[in-house]
Amino acid sequence: MITLTTDFGLRGPYVGEMKAAMLRLNPEAVIVDVSHSITRHSVLEGSFVMEQVVKYSPEGTVHVGVIDPGVGTERRAVIIEGEQFLVVPDNGLATLPLKHIKARKAWEIDFERVKRFTKWEISSTFHGRDVFGPVGALLDAWVEPEKLGSEIPLESLIRLDVEPRREDDLWLLKVIYIDDFGNVILNLEGYERPERVELPGRGLKIPYLDTYGQVKPGELLALPGSHNYLEIAVNQGSAAKRLGLKVGDEVRVKLIGGD
């Protein structure tokens, strides 16, 4: 199985071109579209979305991610091998998925080696079609990674700064995703359940509950979202709009009370 996560959108030919190129190399491939609606150039958002799919995918799945504002520059294109494969630009996109695949090795993709398989030239602006998609298709067809690139140290991979930070009794957190409902997902997991969540500076004391319907429509709540990260929501409304937040914003949070 191959999964695809991109910021290409669906209006143009880009997703179709990439999948056609993949199927030309591997006609038996099972391709799963995760999302092609990642916010343009939002590597952090793409990393979160890829992480969620990796957590539930079977061993051997190949995950192709193309959120690539540096396409055509000297940034590396990489394969990461563990219980599953990641095929991504080396720009931090692999950061969150790497938590789950038990990575063993990584390779920098060699474009000349890829061209020997594809028999077509590589555009400077569309590596999704010409590099990442084909490499994913070839890995799924049991082509060995060392035939597609040169091994590099795992520790050399670029990683995003997504570690929550503690400052006295405050957490300094980051918005890592906002879903279509406007729910705000923060980079804190594995915390003790609080009674409420406060946002100092905003004058907000938000109850910590289990699900959206436990407050009235239009009211704020915090909860352990379905992805096990701390989530702030508005029942039948948008917490992102209410709080004026976007992916990448920092948020000061205090967890009050609890177990």
Secondary structure, 3 states (H helix, E strand, C coil): CEEEEECCCCCCCHHHHHHHHHHHHCCCCCEEEEECCCCCCCHHHHHHHHHHHHHHCCCCCEEEEECCCCCCCCCCEEEEECCCEEEEECCCCCCCHHHCCCCCEEEEECHHHHHHHHCCCCCCCCHHHHHHHHHHHHHHCCCCHHHCEEEECHHHCCCCCCCCEEECCEEEEEEEEECCCCCEEECCCCCCCCCEEEECCCCEEEEECCCHHHCCCCCEEEEECCCCCEEEEECCECHHHHHCCCCCCEEEEEEECCC
